Amino acid sequence: MSRSEVSKNSLPALPPTSNPSPELQKTGPVDVVSNAECADCCDKIKLVPVNLPGKGDTYLDESFAPKVQSMIDNAKANGVDVIFVSGYRTPEEQALLRKNPRAITPAENSLHSCGFAVDITRDLWADKSKLDIVREAAEKAGLRWGGDFRKYDPPHFYADPPIERKQAIKCAEEQYNKIK
Ligand SMILES: [Zn+2]
């Protein structure tokens, strides 16, 4: 396994305080979590460090990272190296991107901001034969494609987080601020 592949084995170096016991969460002050009805939500989001070809070091959710690796492997088997331009983006980075008129349909609450989306390089999505291979590889890996959005976003591959998106973004941001 080369350094250029998504690391499967490196578990996140989270400080122990980032993962309080369920008991602590239940009895802690209300402001420990941002949404009282979803006290255990953040247990379902876990950013892990990955190294994406092209992008380099970034973070993805631990359930999403293996799917991206599978997409890379599937495409490779069909002769295409998947190169990425984006992985995790903080809400601040996402807000900056929204001010860039050249950016493709950046959402306000982006799955990039909870580690459930990646973008591939233009060389791939602008080349139909390569894009077809990557799309098939992604579908096989359980990922969905932004090209199916009403607002066409062809570089974007994603999966839906297990909790509500805004909540997932908050959880990811809290983790990112501790591990970055
Ligand atoms: Zn994207």
Backbone and ligand atoms as CSV (ligand in chain L), in Angstrom:
chain,resi,resn,atom,element,x,y,z
A,1,MET,N,N,0.848,-1.205,0.000
A,1,MET,CA,C,0.000,0.000,0.000
A,1,MET,C,C,0.877,1.247,0.000
A,2,SER,N,N,0.672,2.093,-0.944
A,2,SER,CA,C,1.513,3.282,-1.016
A,2,SER,C,C,0.898,4.411,-0.206
A,3,ARG,N,N,1.714,5.404,0.032
A,3,ARG,CA,C,1.310,6.567,0.815
A,3,ARG,C,C,0.187,7.331,0.110
A,4,SER,N,N,0.085,7.103,-1.199
A,4,SER,CA,C,-0.878,7.893,-1.962
A,4,SER,C,C,-2.303,7.367,-1.820
A,5,GLU,N,N,-2.456,6.251,-1.145
A,5,GLU,CA,C,-3.800,5.710,-1.017
A,5,GLU,C,C,-4.433,6.143,0.296
A,6,VAL,N,N,-5.728,6.111,0.291
A,6,VAL,CA,C,-6.449,6.472,1.515
A,6,VAL,C,C,-6.016,5.508,2.612
A,7,SER,N,N,-5.590,6.046,3.725
A,7,SER,CA,C,-5.102,5.158,4.771
A,7,SER,C,C,-6.286,4.496,5.462
A,8,LYS,N,N,-6.200,3.179,5.568
A,8,LYS,CA,C,-7.299,2.447,6.179
A,8,LYS,C,C,-6.988,2.162,7.646
A,9,ASN,N,N,-5.709,2.174,7.946
A,9,ASN,CA,C,-5.320,1.681,9.261
A,9,ASN,C,C,-5.102,2.771,10.288
A,10,SER,N,N,-4.870,3.992,9.817
A,10,SER,CA,C,-4.574,5.020,10.803
A,10,SER,C,C,-5.850,5.498,11.476
A,11,LEU,N,N,-5.991,5.112,12.699
A,11,LEU,CA,C,-7.160,5.545,13.461
A,11,LEU,C,C,-6.937,6.970,13.936
A,12,PRO,N,N,-8.003,7.700,14.150
A,12,PRO,CA,C,-7.855,9.109,14.517
A,12,PRO,C,C,-7.211,9.272,15.878
A,13,ALA,N,N,-6.314,10.239,15.967
A,13,ALA,CA,C,-5.650,10.507,17.243
A,13,ALA,C,C,-6.493,11.492,18.036
A,14,LEU,N,N,-7.697,11.059,18.372
A,14,LEU,CA,C,-8.586,11.953,19.106
A,14,LEU,C,C,-8.198,11.982,20.571
A,15,PRO,N,N,-8.196,13.163,21.163
A,15,PRO,CA,C,-7.961,13.219,22.613
A,15,PRO,C,C,-9.124,12.563,23.331
A,16,PRO,N,N,-8.871,11.949,24.485
A,16,PRO,CA,C,-9.926,11.216,25.191
A,16,PRO,C,C,-11.145,12.082,25.495
A,17,THR,N,N,-10.933,13.365,25.685
A,17,THR,CA,C,-12.046,14.246,26.033
A,17,THR,C,C,-13.031,14.414,24.889
A,18,SER,N,N,-12.620,14.044,23.671
A,18,SER,CA,C,-13.508,14.249,22.541
A,18,SER,C,C,-14.599,13.197,22.475
A,19,ASN,N,N,-14.471,12.183,23.289
A,19,ASN,CA,C,-15.428,11.091,23.203
A,19,ASN,C,C,-15.964,10.741,24.590
A,20,PRO,N,N,-16.708,11.659,25.177
A,20,PRO,CA,C,-17.194,11.413,26.530
A,20,PRO,C,C,-18.139,10.225,26.552
A,21,SER,N,N,-18.200,9.551,27.676
A,21,SER,CA,C,-19.079,8.394,27.772
A,21,SER,C,C,-20.524,8.851,27.620
A,22,PRO,N,N,-21.378,7.962,27.128
A,22,PRO,CA,C,-22.800,8.312,26.979
A,22,PRO,C,C,-23.387,8.821,28.287
A,23,GLU,N,N,-22.923,8.222,29.382
A,23,GLU,CA,C,-23.422,8.622,30.688
A,23,GLU,C,C,-23.126,10.104,30.957
A,24,LEU,N,N,-21.884,10.486,30.671
A,24,LEU,CA,C,-21.485,11.876,30.868
A,24,LEU,C,C,-22.337,12.803,30.018
A,25,GLN,N,N,-22.584,12.362,28.780
A,25,GLN,CA,C,-23.347,13.215,27.873
A,25,GLN,C,C,-24.771,13.417,28.382
A,26,LYS,N,N,-25.323,12.360,28.966
A,26,LYS,CA,C,-26.710,12.456,29.419
A,26,LYS,C,C,-26.842,13.352,30.648
A,27,THR,N,N,-25.840,13.291,31.503
A,27,THR,CA,C,-25.963,14.028,32.752
A,27,THR,C,C,-25.273,15.391,32.700
A,28,GLY,N,N,-24.543,15.644,31.622
A,28,GLY,CA,C,-23.799,16.897,31.515
A,28,GLY,C,C,-24.724,18.075,31.299
A,29,PRO,N,N,-24.149,19.281,31.356
A,29,PRO,CA,C,-24.954,20.477,31.106
A,29,PRO,C,C,-25.531,20.470,29.693
A,30,VAL,N,N,-26.629,21.158,29.529
A,30,VAL,CA,C,-27.348,21.149,28.257
A,30,VAL,C,C,-26.472,21.634,27.103
A,31,ASP,N,N,-25.582,22.575,27.401
A,31,ASP,CA,C,-24.805,23.159,26.297
A,31,ASP,C,C,-23.634,22.286,25.854
A,32,VAL,N,N,-23.500,21.085,26.406
A,32,VAL,CA,C,-22.463,20.153,25.938
A,32,VAL,C,C,-22.714,19.791,24.477
A,33,VAL,N,N,-23.976,19.594,24.149
A,33,VAL,CA,C,-24.328,19.326,22.752
A,33,VAL,C,C,-25.237,20.442,22.251
A,34,SER,N,N,-25.172,20.665,20.955
A,34,SER,CA,C,-25.919,21.783,20.409
A,34,SER,C,C,-27.395,21.457,20.225
A,35,ASN,N,N,-27.700,20.185,20.164
A,35,ASN,CA,C,-29.088,19.794,19.956
A,35,ASN,C,C,-29.478,18.773,21.017
A,36,ALA,N,N,-30.284,19.201,21.973
A,36,ALA,CA,C,-30.592,18.368,23.137
A,36,ALA,C,C,-31.293,17.067,22.747
A,37,GLU,N,N,-32.012,17.079,21.623
A,37,GLU,CA,C,-32.727,15.869,21.211
A,37,GLU,C,C,-31.802,14.877,20.522
A,38,CYS,N,N,-30.584,15.265,20.369
A,38,CYS,CA,C,-29.670,14.435,19.607
A,38,CYS,C,C,-28.352,14.287,20.367
A,39,ALA,N,N,-28.484,13.944,21.655
A,39,ALA,CA,C,-27.322,13.964,22.547
A,39,ALA,C,C,-26.195,13.041,22.100
A,40,ASP,N,N,-26.544,11.907,21.496
A,40,ASP,CA,C,-25.499,10.956,21.110
A,40,ASP,C,C,-25.111,11.058,19.642
A,41,CYS,N,N,-25.669,12.064,18.963
A,41,CYS,CA,C,-25.443,12.187,17.521
A,41,CYS,C,C,-23.979,12.139,17.136
A,42,CYS,N,N,-23.150,12.898,17.863
A,42,CYS,CA,C,-21.762,13.046,17.435
A,42,CYS,C,C,-20.986,11.742,17.520
A,43,ASP,N,N,-21.533,10.745,18.233
A,43,ASP,CA,C,-20.884,9.434,18.241
A,43,ASP,C,C,-20.922,8.797,16.853
A,44,LYS,N,N,-21.854,9.268,16.027
A,44,LYS,CA,C,-22.030,8.644,14.708
A,44,LYS,C,C,-21.192,9.309,13.626
A,45,ILE,N,N,-20.493,10.379,13.999
A,45,ILE,CA,C,-19.623,11.079,13.055
A,45,ILE,C,C,-18.201,10.985,13.582
A,46,LYS,N,N,-17.280,10.510,12.757
A,46,LYS,CA,C,-15.897,10.394,13.228
A,46,LYS,C,C,-14.929,10.689,12.090
A,47,LEU,N,N,-14.328,11.863,12.151
A,47,LEU,CA,C,-13.348,12.212,11.128
A,47,LEU,C,C,-12.064,11.420,11.356
A,48,VAL,N,N,-11.533,10.851,10.276
A,48,VAL,CA,C,-10.238,10.174,10.345
A,48,VAL,C,C,-9.327,10.791,9.285
A,49,PRO,N,N,-8.015,10.856,9.575
A,49,PRO,CA,C,-7.096,11.422,8.589
A,49,PRO,C,C,-6.923,10.470,7.407
A,50,VAL,N,N,-6.990,11.012,6.211
A,50,VAL,CA,C,-6.739,10.220,5.000
A,50,VAL,C,C,-5.830,11.026,4.072
A,51,ASN,N,N,-5.173,10.309,3.174
A,51,ASN,CA,C,-4.349,10.971,2.179
A,51,ASN,C,C,-4.928,10.652,0.812
A,52,LEU,N,N,-5.546,11.649,0.191
A,52,LEU,CA,C,-6.182,11.437,-1.113
A,52,LEU,C,C,-5.217,11.787,-2.225
A,53,PRO,N,N,-5.066,10.905,-3.215
A,53,PRO,CA,C,-4.202,11.228,-4.362
A,53,PRO,C,C,-4.591,12.578,-4.970
A,54,GLY,N,N,-3.607,13.447,-5.133
A,54,GLY,CA,C,-3.878,14.765,-5.704
A,54,GLY,C,C,-4.127,15.814,-4.643
A,55,LYS,N,N,-5.013,15.519,-3.717
A,55,LYS,CA,C,-5.368,16.464,-2.658
A,55,LYS,C,C,-4.356,16.434,-1.518
A,56,GLY,N,N,-3.886,15.229,-1.177
A,56,GLY,CA,C,-2.997,15.084,-0.028
A,56,GLY,C,C,-3.793,14.853,1.243
A,57,ASP,N,N,-3.255,15.324,2.361
A,57,ASP,CA,C,-3.867,15.038,3.654
A,57,ASP,C,C,-5.180,15.783,3.838
A,58,THR,N,N,-6.183,15.041,4.269
A,58,THR,CA,C,-7.468,15.648,4.598
A,58,THR,C,C,-8.153,14.730,5.604
A,59,TYR,N,N,-9.414,14.988,5.886
A,59,TYR,CA,C,-10.172,14.138,6.809
A,59,TYR,C,C,-11.464,13.702,6.132
A,60,LEU,N,N,-11.851,12.457,6.424
A,60,LEU,CA,C,-13.150,11.968,5.972
A,60,LEU,C,C,-13.778,11.191,7.126
A,61,ASP,N,N,-15.079,11.023,7.072
A,61,ASP,CA,C,-15.712,10.210,8.096
A,61,ASP,C,C,-15.212,8.768,7.973
A,62,GLU,N,N,-15.092,8.082,9.106
A,62,GLU,CA,C,-14.505,6.729,9.079
A,62,GLU,C,C,-15.366,5.732,8.308
A,63,SER,N,N,-16.671,6.020,8.143
A,63,SER,CA,C,-17.512,5.115,7.347
A,63,SER,C,C,-17.436,5.457,5.857
A,64,PHE,N,N,-17.030,6.681,5.555
A,64,PHE,CA,C,-16.976,7.136,4.166
A,64,PHE,C,C,-15.611,6.828,3.526
A,65,ALA,N,N,-14.540,6.943,4.310
A,65,ALA,CA,C,-13.183,6.754,3.780
A,65,ALA,C,C,-12.989,5.405,3.066
A,66,PRO,N,N,-13.478,4.277,3.645
A,66,PRO,CA,C,-13.292,3.006,2.932
A,66,PRO,C,C,-14.047,2.950,1.607
A,67,LYS,N,N,-15.168,3.671,1.521
A,67,LYS,CA,C,-15.914,3.704,0.252
A,67,LYS,C,C,-15.118,4.449,-0.810
A,68,VAL,N,N,-14.451,5.509,-0.387
A,68,VAL,CA,C,-13.618,6.267,-1.332
A,68,VAL,C,C,-12.445,5.396,-1.792
A,69,GLN,N,N,-11.871,4.648,-0.845
A,69,GLN,CA,C,-10.780,3.734,-1.223
A,69,GLN,C,C,-11.278,2.694,-2.223
A,70,SER,N,N,-12.480,2.202,-1.999
A,70,SER,CA,C,-13.060,1.212,-2.886
A,70,SER,C,C,-13.312,1.811,-4.276
A,71,MET,N,N,-13.760,3.055,-4.312
A,71,MET,CA,C,-13.937,3.769,-5.581
A,71,MET,C,C,-12.591,3.864,-6.319
A,72,ILE,N,N,-11.529,4.220,-5.582
A,72,ILE,CA,C,-10.193,4.331,-6.171
A,72,ILE,C,C,-9.761,2.977,-6.745
A,73,ASP,N,N,-9.958,1.926,-5.960
A,73,ASP,CA,C,-9.541,0.580,-6.384
A,73,ASP,C,C,-10.338,0.114,-7.605
A,74,ASN,N,N,-11.650,0.343,-7.586
A,74,ASN,CA,C,-12.502,-0.072,-8.712
A,74,ASN,C,C,-12.107,0.642,-10.003
A,75,ALA,N,N,-11.818,1.943,-9.898
A,75,ALA,CA,C,-11.449,2.707,-11.088
A,75,ALA,C,C,-10.079,2.262,-11.600
A,76,LYS,N,N,-9.180,2.016,-10.639
A,76,LYS,CA,C,-7.827,1.564,-10.990
A,76,LYS,C,C,-7.890,0.260,-11.784
A,77,ALA,N,N,-8.784,-0.632,-11.371
A,77,ALA,CA,C,-8.949,-1.920,-12.054
A,77,ALA,C,C,-9.404,-1.720,-13.495
A,78,ASN,N,N,-9.981,-0.560,-13.767
A,78,ASN,CA,C,-10.410,-0.251,-15.133
A,78,ASN,C,C,-9.508,0.799,-15.788
A,79,GLY,N,N,-8.318,0.959,-15.214
A,79,GLY,CA,C,-7.297,1.773,-15.880
A,79,GLY,C,C,-7.350,3.262,-15.598
A,80,VAL,N,N,-8.133,3.684,-14.599
A,80,VAL,CA,C,-8.209,5.123,-14.306
A,80,VAL,C,C,-7.740,5.395,-12.875
A,81,ASP,N,N,-6.766,6.303,-12.748
A,81,ASP,CA,C,-6.332,6.765,-11.424
A,81,ASP,C,C,-7.227,7.928,-11.008
A,82,VAL,N,N,-7.900,7.766,-9.883
A,82,VAL,CA,C,-8.765,8.858,-9.420
A,82,VAL,C,C,-7.912,9.883,-8.674
A,83,ILE,N,N,-7.983,11.114,-9.139
A,83,ILE,CA,C,-7.248,12.226,-8.531
A,83,ILE,C,C,-8.276,13.194,-7.951
A,84,PHE,N,N,-7.975,13.670,-6.738
A,84,PHE,CA,C,-8.943,14.504,-6.018
A,84,PHE,C,C,-8.456,15.941,-5.874
A,85,VAL,N,N,-9.410,16.848,-5.779
A,85,VAL,CA,C,-9.066,18.240,-5.493
A,85,VAL,C,C,-9.616,18.690,-4.140
A,86,SER,N,N,-10.526,17.913,-3.573
A,86,SER,CA,C,-11.120,18.362,-2.317
A,86,SER,C,C,-11.638,17.196,-1.489
A,87,GLY,N,N,-11.482,17.339,-0.161
A,87,GLY,CA,C,-12.041,16.374,0.779
A,87,GLY,C,C,-12.818,17.148,1.822
A,88,TYR,N,N,-12.311,17.146,3.062
A,88,TYR,CA,C,-12.978,17.907,4.127
A,88,TYR,C,C,-12.777,19.406,3.916
A,89,ARG,N,N,-13.839,20.157,4.128
A,89,ARG,CA,C,-13.740,21.619,4.162
A,89,ARG,C,C,-14.434,22.117,5.425
A,90,THR,N,N,-13.767,23.016,6.145
A,90,THR,CA,C,-14.415,23.591,7.322
A,90,THR,C,C,-15.563,24.473,6.841
A,91,PRO,N,N,-16.533,24.749,7.716
A,91,PRO,CA,C,-17.608,25.670,7.334
A,91,PRO,C,C,-17.060,27.018,6.869
A,92,GLU,N,N,-15.944,27.472,7.450
A,92,GLU,CA,C,-15.337,28.745,7.017
A,92,GLU,C,C,-14.824,28.636,5.587
A,93,GLU,N,N,-14.135,27.533,5.287
A,93,GLU,CA,C,-13.632,27.335,3.925
A,93,GLU,C,C,-14.785,27.241,2.929
A,94,GLN,N,N,-15.857,26.598,3.371
A,94,GLN,CA,C,-17.026,26.467,2.507
A,94,GLN,C,C,-17.650,27.841,2.229
A,95,ALA,N,N,-17.706,28.675,3.265
A,95,ALA,CA,C,-18.278,30.021,3.107
A,95,ALA,C,C,-17.438,30.842,2.136
A,96,LEU,N,N,-16.110,30.713,2.224
A,96,LEU,CA,C,-15.223,31.418,1.294
A,96,LEU,C,C,-15.472,30.953,-0.132
A,97,LEU,N,N,-15.636,29.647,-0.285
A,97,LEU,CA,C,-15.845,29.067,-1.608
A,97,LEU,C,C,-17.136,29.596,-2.240
A,98,ARG,N,N,-18.122,29.830,-1.383
A,98,ARG,CA,C,-19.398,30.322,-1.898
A,98,ARG,C,C,-19.285,31.729,-2.473
A,99,LYS,N,N,-18.213,32.441,-2.070
A,99,LYS,CA,C,-18.013,33.777,-2.609
A,99,LYS,C,C,-17.251,33.750,-3.930
A,100,ASN,N,N,-16.740,32.576,-4.287
A,100,ASN,CA,C,-15.968,32.450,-5.518
A,100,ASN,C,C,-16.897,32.134,-6.692
A,101,PRO,N,N,-17.030,33.076,-7.642
A,101,PRO,CA,C,-17.970,32.864,-8.749
A,101,PRO,C,C,-17.582,31.688,-9.645
A,102,ARG,N,N,-16.312,31.242,-9.565
A,102,ARG,CA,C,-15.879,30.141,-10.427
A,102,ARG,C,C,-16.173,28.775,-9.806
A,103,ALA,N,N,-16.535,28.770,-8.550
A,103,ALA,CA,C,-16.791,27.493,-7.890
A,103,ALA,C,C,-18.118,26.900,-8.367
A,104,ILE,N,N,-18.149,25.580,-8.437
A,104,ILE,CA,C,-19.361,24.904,-8.908
A,104,ILE,C,C,-20.331,24.678,-7.755
A,105,THR,N,N,-21.455,25.320,-7.825
A,105,THR,CA,C,-22.594,25.112,-6.913
A,105,THR,C,C,-22.217,24.735,-5.482
A,106,PRO,N,N,-21.413,25.548,-4.791
A,106,PRO,CA,C,-21.105,25.194,-3.406
A,106,PRO,C,C,-22.312,25.365,-2.500
A,107,ALA,N,N,-22.677,24.310,-1.814
A,107,ALA,CA,C,-23.845,24.352,-0.939
A,107,ALA,C,C,-23.516,25.065,0.361
A,108,GLU,N,N,-24.550,25.605,0.977
A,108,GLU,CA,C,-24.324,26.273,2.256
A,108,GLU,C,C,-23.970,25.252,3.339
A,109,ASN,N,N,-24.716,24.173,3.379
A,109,ASN,CA,C,-24.410,23.099,4.326
A,109,ASN,C,C,-23.880,21.907,3.535
A,110,SER,N,N,-22.569,21.916,3.350
A,110,SER,CA,C,-21.967,20.967,2.426
A,110,SER,C,C,-21.595,19.663,3.116
A,111,LEU,N,N,-21.754,18.560,2.400
A,111,LEU,CA,C,-21.296,17.278,2.926
A,111,LEU,C,C,-19.771,17.247,3.040
A,112,HIS,N,N,-19.085,18.172,2.349
A,112,HIS,CA,C,-17.626,18.299,2.540
A,112,HIS,C,C,-17.316,18.694,3.982
A,113,SER,N,N,-18.251,19.393,4.611
A,113,SER,CA,C,-17.998,19.895,5.960
A,113,SER,C,C,-18.331,18.881,7.051
A,114,CYS,N,N,-18.718,17.669,6.651
A,114,CYS,CA,C,-18.829,16.610,7.660
A,114,CYS,C,C,-18.082,15.355,7.215
A,115,GLY,N,N,-17.246,15.483,6.186
A,115,GLY,CA,C,-16.409,14.347,5.796
A,115,GLY,C,C,-17.128,13.294,4.996
A,116,PHE,N,N,-18.222,13.700,4.301
A,116,PHE,CA,C,-18.975,12.738,3.497
A,116,PHE,C,C,-18.973,13.080,2.011
A,117,ALA,N,N,-17.969,13.864,1.561
A,117,ALA,CA,C,-17.899,14.185,0.129
A,117,ALA,C,C,-16.460,14.407,-0.297
A,118,VAL,N,N,-16.197,14.082,-1.568
A,118,VAL,CA,C,-14.907,14.364,-2.201
A,118,VAL,C,C,-15.192,14.922,-3.596
A,119,ASP,N,N,-14.239,15.707,-4.103
A,119,ASP,CA,C,-14.333,16.196,-5.479
A,119,ASP,C,C,-13.159,15.661,-6.274
A,120,ILE,N,N,-13.447,15.240,-7.520
A,120,ILE,CA,C,-12.371,14.755,-8.386
A,120,ILE,C,C,-11.900,15.879,-9.310
A,121,THR,N,N,-10.728,15.687,-9.887
A,121,THR,CA,C,-10.134,16.710,-10.739
A,121,THR,C,C,-10.892,16.872,-12.063
A,122,ARG,N,N,-10.805,18.066,-12.590
A,122,ARG,CA,C,-11.495,18.384,-13.837
A,122,ARG,C,C,-11.079,17.464,-14.989
A,123,ASP,N,N,-9.780,17.081,-15.014
A,123,ASP,CA,C,-9.283,16.183,-16.061
A,123,ASP,C,C,-10.113,14.906,-16.146
A,124,LEU,N,N,-10.657,14.503,-15.008
A,124,LEU,CA,C,-11.457,13.275,-14.984
A,124,LEU,C,C,-12.912,13.523,-15.341
A,125,TRP,N,N,-13.516,14.529,-14.700
A,125,TRP,CA,C,-14.961,14.682,-14.948
A,125,TRP,C,C,-15.269,15.315,-16.295
A,126,ALA,N,N,-14.278,15.997,-16.896
A,126,ALA,CA,C,-14.532,16.599,-18.200
A,126,ALA,C,C,-14.269,15.621,-19.356
A,127,ASP,N,N,-13.749,14.449,-19.018
A,127,ASP,CA,C,-13.450,13.427,-20.028
A,127,ASP,C,C,-14.489,12.313,-19.880
A,128,LYS,N,N,-15.407,12.242,-20.841
A,128,LYS,CA,C,-16.560,11.366,-20.649
A,128,LYS,C,C,-16.194,9.903,-20.411
A,129,SER,N,N,-15.188,9.399,-21.157
A,129,SER,CA,C,-14.865,7.983,-20.984
A,129,SER,C,C,-14.283,7.724,-19.595
A,130,LYS,N,N,-13.460,8.659,-19.111
A,130,LYS,CA,C,-12.911,8.498,-17.753
A,130,LYS,C,C,-13.997,8.682,-16.703
A,131,LEU,N,N,-14.839,9.688,-16.932
A,131,LEU,CA,C,-15.912,9.940,-15.958
A,131,LEU,C,C,-16.825,8.725,-15.834
A,132,ASP,N,N,-17.116,8.081,-16.968
A,132,ASP,CA,C,-17.977,6.901,-16.927
A,132,ASP,C,C,-17.370,5.809,-16.049
A,133,ILE,N,N,-16.051,5.636,-16.169
A,133,ILE,CA,C,-15.369,4.617,-15.353
A,133,ILE,C,C,-15.419,4.990,-13.875
A,134,VAL,N,N,-15.161,6.277,-13.586
A,134,VAL,CA,C,-15.167,6.726,-12.185
A,134,VAL,C,C,-16.576,6.624,-11.592
A,135,ARG,N,N,-17.561,7.005,-12.382
A,135,ARG,CA,C,-18.947,6.936,-11.889
A,135,ARG,C,C,-19.343,5.502,-11.569
A,136,GLU,N,N,-18.966,4.584,-12.459
A,136,GLU,CA,C,-19.296,3.185,-12.229
A,136,GLU,C,C,-18.559,2.668,-10.986
A,137,ALA,N,N,-17.284,3.077,-10.867
A,137,ALA,CA,C,-16.475,2.672,-9.704
A,137,ALA,C,C,-17.101,3.192,-8.412
A,138,ALA,N,N,-17.598,4.408,-8.466
A,138,ALA,CA,C,-18.189,5.038,-7.286
A,138,ALA,C,C,-19.507,4.359,-6.917
A,139,GLU,N,N,-20.293,4.083,-7.925
A,139,GLU,CA,C,-21.586,3.448,-7.675
A,139,GLU,C,C,-21.394,2.079,-7.026
A,140,LYS,N,N,-20.417,1.349,-7.553
A,140,LYS,CA,C,-20.093,0.026,-7.002
A,140,LYS,C,C,-19.628,0.128,-5.546
A,141,ALA,N,N,-18.974,1.255,-5.240
A,141,ALA,CA,C,-18.453,1.473,-3.892
A,141,ALA,C,C,-19.508,2.030,-2.938
A,142,GLY,N,N,-20.690,2.294,-3.464
A,142,GLY,CA,C,-21.759,2.806,-2.605
A,142,GLY,C,C,-21.795,4.313,-2.491
A,143,LEU,N,N,-21.131,4.995,-3.406
A,143,LEU,CA,C,-21.151,6.457,-3.402
A,143,LEU,C,C,-22.167,6.976,-4.407
A,144,ARG,N,N,-22.617,8.191,-4.180
A,144,ARG,CA,C,-23.525,8.843,-5.120
A,144,ARG,C,C,-22.786,9.968,-5.821
A,145,TRP,N,N,-23.362,10.405,-6.945
A,145,TRP,CA,C,-22.670,11.363,-7.806
A,145,TRP,C,C,-23.417,12.692,-7.876
A,146,GLY,N,N,-22.660,13.795,-7.750
A,146,GLY,CA,C,-23.249,15.134,-7.813
A,146,GLY,C,C,-23.767,15.513,-9.187
A,147,GLY,N,N,-23.414,14.726,-10.195
A,147,GLY,CA,C,-23.934,14.983,-11.537
A,147,GLY,C,C,-25.413,14.696,-11.641
A,148,ASP,N,N,-25.938,13.973,-10.644
A,148,ASP,CA,C,-27.372,13.690,-10.628
A,148,ASP,C,C,-28.163,14.780,-9.911
A,149,PHE,N,N,-27.456,15.767,-9.322
A,149,PHE,CA,C,-28.140,16.892,-8.688
A,149,PHE,C,C,-28.891,17.704,-9.731
A,150,ARG,N,N,-29.929,18.391,-9.289
A,150,ARG,CA,C,-30.596,19.321,-10.203
A,150,ARG,C,C,-29.598,20.398,-10.631
A,151,LYS,N,N,-28.777,20.848,-9.643
A,151,LYS,CA,C,-27.678,21.743,-9.998
A,151,LYS,C,C,-26.442,20.874,-10.234
A,152,TYR,N,N,-26.186,20.611,-11.483
A,152,TYR,CA,C,-25.127,19.696,-11.929
A,152,TYR,C,C,-23.788,19.984,-11.249
A,153,ASP,N,N,-23.239,18.998,-10.560
A,153,ASP,CA,C,-21.974,19.153,-9.833
A,153,ASP,C,C,-21.099,17.921,-10.109
A,154,PRO,N,N,-20.562,17.832,-11.338
A,154,PRO,CA,C,-19.903,16.589,-11.771
A,154,PRO,C,C,-18.649,16.161,-11.007
A,155,PRO,N,N,-17.883,17.069,-10.356
A,155,PRO,CA,C,-16.708,16.558,-9.616
A,155,PRO,C,C,-17.051,15.871,-8.295
A,156,HIS,N,N,-18.301,16.011,-7.867
A,156,HIS,CA,C,-18.699,15.705,-6.491
A,156,HIS,C,C,-19.206,14.270,-6.317
A,157,PHE,N,N,-18.587,13.540,-5.389
A,157,PHE,CA,C,-19.055,12.198,-5.018
A,157,PHE,C,C,-19.283,12.189,-3.516
A,158,TYR,N,N,-20.340,11.551,-3.069
A,158,TYR,CA,C,-20.733,11.690,-1.667
A,158,TYR,C,C,-21.538,10.491,-1.180
A,159,ALA,N,N,-21.752,10.471,0.130
A,159,ALA,CA,C,-22.710,9.544,0.738
A,159,ALA,C,C,-23.462,10.343,1.788
A,160,ASP,N,N,-24.646,9.892,2.133
A,160,ASP,CA,C,-25.423,10.618,3.127
A,160,ASP,C,C,-24.981,10.232,4.533
A,161,PRO,N,N,-24.784,11.230,5.401
A,161,PRO,CA,C,-24.394,10.930,6.785
A,161,PRO,C,C,-25.552,10.275,7.534
A,162,PRO,N,N,-25.237,9.556,8.619
A,162,PRO,CA,C,-26.278,8.829,9.362
A,162,PRO,C,C,-27.163,9.743,10.211
A,163,ILE,N,N,-26.778,11.001,10.355
A,163,ILE,CA,C,-27.589,11.947,11.121
A,163,ILE,C,C,-27.870,13.169,10.259
A,164,GLU,N,N,-28.710,14.032,10.726
A,164,GLU,CA,C,-29.107,15.230,9.977
A,164,GLU,C,C,-27.868,16.044,9.613
A,165,ARG,N,N,-27.877,16.596,8.413
A,165,ARG,CA,C,-26.672,17.188,7.842
A,165,ARG,C,C,-26.083,18.337,8.668
A,166,LYS,N,N,-26.916,19.262,9.094
A,166,LYS,CA,C,-26.389,20.403,9.864
A,166,LYS,C,C,-25.761,19.933,11.168
A,167,GLN,N,N,-26.408,18.947,11.785
A,167,GLN,CA,C,-25.867,18.384,13.019
A,167,GLN,C,C,-24.530,17.697,12.738
A,168,ALA,N,N,-24.468,16.963,11.641
A,168,ALA,CA,C,-23.242,16.258,11.271
A,168,ALA,C,C,-22.095,17.249,11.070
A,169,ILE,N,N,-22.417,18.387,10.470
A,169,ILE,CA,C,-21.397,19.410,10.220
A,169,ILE,C,C,-20.873,19.970,11.542
A,170,LYS,N,N,-21.791,20.199,12.484
A,170,LYS,CA,C,-21.371,20.697,13.803
A,170,LYS,C,C,-20.472,19.689,14.514
A,171,CYS,N,N,-20.877,18.425,14.477
A,171,CYS,CA,C,-20.087,17.375,15.127
A,171,CYS,C,C,-18.691,17.306,14.515
A,172,ALA,N,N,-18.639,17.340,13.188
A,172,ALA,CA,C,-17.355,17.240,12.486
A,172,ALA,C,C,-16.471,18.436,12.806
A,173,GLU,N,N,-17.081,19.598,12.875
A,173,GLU,CA,C,-16.288,20.803,13.151
A,173,GLU,C,C,-15.683,20.743,14.559
A,174,GLU,N,N,-16.476,20.272,15.510
A,174,GLU,CA,C,-15.956,20.133,16.882
A,174,GLU,C,C,-14.757,19.186,16.901
A,175,GLN,N,N,-14.890,18.079,16.180
A,175,GLN,CA,C,-13.779,17.108,16.135
A,175,GLN,C,C,-12.573,17.701,15.425
A,176,TYR,N,N,-12.841,18.358,14.311
A,176,TYR,CA,C,-11.739,18.921,13.517
A,176,TYR,C,C,-10.940,19.917,14.340
A,177,ASN,N,N,-11.650,20.738,15.118
A,177,ASN,CA,C,-10.963,21.746,15.922
A,177,ASN,C,C,-10.067,21.121,16.998
A,178,LYS,N,N,-10.378,19.863,17.350
A,178,LYS,CA,C,-9.539,19.186,18.345
A,178,LYS,C,C,-8.372,18.434,17.710
A,179,ILE,N,N,-8.568,17.954,16.489
A,179,ILE,CA,C,-7.539,17.071,15.903
A,179,ILE,C,C,-6.679,17.748,14.849
A,180,LYS,N,N,-7.081,18.906,14.367
A,180,LYS,CA,C,-6.359,19.539,13.258
A,180,LYS,C,C,-4.918,19.904,13.656
L,1,ZN,ZN,ZN,-18.036,18.597,-3.838
